[in-house]
Amino acid sequence: MAQNNLTGACLCRNITYRITLPDPETYPKLIICHCTHCKRYTGSSFSANIIIPQASFEYTKGTPNLYTDSSKRGVQVLREFCPDCGTPFTSRSSDDEEVVAVKSGTLDDEYRVKCSELEMEIYYHRKDGWVDGLGGEEVKRVDGSMGDS
């Protein structure tokens, strides 16, 4: 079976990564998170992510720093970022080692374009007013985490 590799990097390019997806025809869809912690982590009004299997993600150059955050559900949220330029790479819940949220803005251009279909917005009740209507009417909107849908 052919594999599909996505690549990405931080702003200073001191850290790079590869995502190996088993299906060459399918690209991950975007999940936007409007929670307060993601806003602070990204310095933006939301965090745009692709959700992938943890086992498919590997750093190919450099080592990120890890910040351990907490969630309102009482679990830790592990957040990786570049120690040099501050670019956020990933977020994952300590109670789910199967998947990781990769910040879509860190994907190399050719792959960011391919991973551009919006699937869901989570913590939608916390969205900033100016972001109404992202992705149109067909996008699923949840007032909680992905597991609350």
Residue pairs with C-beta under 8 A, 6 or more apart in sequence:
1 22
2 24
3 20
3 21
3 22
3 24
4 20
4 21
4 22
4 23
4 24
4 25
4 26
4 27
5 18
5 19
5 20
5 21
6 18
6 19
6 21
6 27
6 107
6 108
6 111
6 114
6 115
7 16
7 17
7 18
7 19
7 60
7 107
7 108
7 111
8 16
8 17
8 19
8 89
8 102
8 106
8 107
8 108
8 111
9 15
9 16
9 17
9 106
9 108
10 16
10 62
10 82
10 84
10 85
10 87
10 89
10 106
11 82
11 85
11 86
11 87
12 82
12 84
12 85
12 87
14 61
14 62
14 82
14 84
14 85
15 59
15 61
15 62
15 63
15 64
15 82
15 87
15 89
16 59
16 60
16 61
16 62
17 57
17 58
17 59
17 60
17 89
17 102
17 106
18 57
18 58
18 60
19 52
19 56
19 57
19 102
20 56
20 58
21 27
21 28
21 52
21 56
22 56
27 111
27 114
27 115
27 117
28 50
28 51
28 52
28 115
29 50
29 115
29 117
29 118
29 119
29 120
30 48
30 49
30 50
30 104
30 115
30 116
30 117
30 118
30 119
31 48
31 49
31 50
31 51
31 101
31 119
31 120
31 121
31 122
31 146
32 46
32 47
32 48
32 49
32 118
32 120
32 121
32 122
32 134
33 46
33 47
33 49
33 101
33 121
33 122
33 123
34 45
34 46
34 121
34 122
34 123
34 124
34 125
34 126
34 127
34 128
34 131
35 47
35 122
35 123
35 126
36 126
37 69
37 71
37 77
38 46
38 47
38 91
38 123
39 45
39 46
39 47
41 47
41 69
41 79
41 88
41 91
42 88
42 103
45 127
45 128
45 130
45 131
46 121
46 127
46 128
46 131
47 88
47 91
47 101
47 103
48 103
48 104
48 105
49 91
49 101
49 102
49 103
49 104
50 101
50 102
50 104
50 107
50 115
51 99
51 100
51 101
51 102
51 146
52 99
52 100
52 102
53 98
53 99
53 100
54 92
54 97
54 98
54 99
54 100
57 90
57 100
57 102
62 82
64 80
64 81
64 82
64 83
64 89
64 90
65 80
65 81
65 82
65 83
66 78
66 79
66 80
67 78
67 79
67 80
67 81
68 76
68 77
68 78
68 79
69 76
69 77
69 78
69 79
70 76
70 77
71 77
71 93
73 145
75 93
75 94
75 95
76 93
76 94
77 91
77 92
77 93
77 94
78 90
78 91
78 92
78 93
78 94
79 88
79 90
79 91
80 88
80 89
80 90
81 87
81 88
81 89
82 89
87 103
87 106
88 103
88 106
89 102
89 103
89 106
90 100
90 101
90 102
90 103
91 100
91 101
91 103
92 99
92 100
92 101
104 112
104 115
105 112
107 115
118 134
118 135
118 139
119 139
119 140
120 139
120 140
120 141
120 142
120 146
120 149
121 127
121 134
121 135
121 139
121 140
121 141
121 142
122 142
122 144
122 145
122 146
122 148
122 149
123 142
123 143
123 144
123 145
124 141
124 142
124 143
125 143
140 149
142 148
142 149
